[in-house]
Amino acid sequence: MIDGYYFKKMHINEKGAFASEVAEATTPFKVSSPNLAAHLQEVEARLATYRKTLEKLSTVDMSSLIETDDDQRDNGLTNLRDYAQVCASRKNAEWAHAGQLIVNTYRKVGWDMDRMPYADETIRVDTLLSMLKTEPELKQAIETMKAQEWVAEIEEGQANIKAHSAARVTKEAEQEAKSNTAQAADLLGEAVAKLFRFVESEIEFYNKPELKDLVLKINTIIGRYVTLQKQRATRAKNSKDPKKDK
């Protein structure tokens, strides 16, 4: 009969992939059984809903992206500021003047703006970029120092953080999306389990040989996912700190 498959232990993306493979394997057999077709249809419907919840969940979870964007922006800010200080100390009067102009601009806008909260930093960076782009003296200073790459890095980080911040929703909405995905996963798991029970009952009570072929295909799929779970468990066990086990 159908092997154990530990659906609840599968990772979030594995659940959808597993159900999809089961549905694909079952499809050729539905012609000979309207009841099997009905169970398959339920699995496919639950799978479609599950995939939609995953799409929404991926949209609301923007925190890691925003952190990456902020790191890029901060690197650009500190690199340009530190480089300007170096240039301000050069013997070449033109370079020294250019560096000092940028240093003075930082002091005016916010010397440590990279350490401010996201929203405050975003406002200050907008001001800084506007000044660097529109004030002729500052534009020339950046060209003299050949610091265009630092400005571009700040600009890119600023643009990305604005886009991802706009896409991120409230914590409550994120929790709701996670809850919806968990619920959809449970319903998908139930639909798969019903399909499996139906196949087994058809073989047990009606001895349908064609469904034995389906069981072989399903067990092959299950075998791959069980192997993944075992490998994951082994890696987790091996990664434990031996000191913690003492």
Summary of the structure (lengths in Angstrom):
residues: 246
radius of gyration: 29.3
end to end distance: 42.4
largest distance: 95.0
contacts: 724
relative contact order: 0.16
helix: 87%
strand: 0%
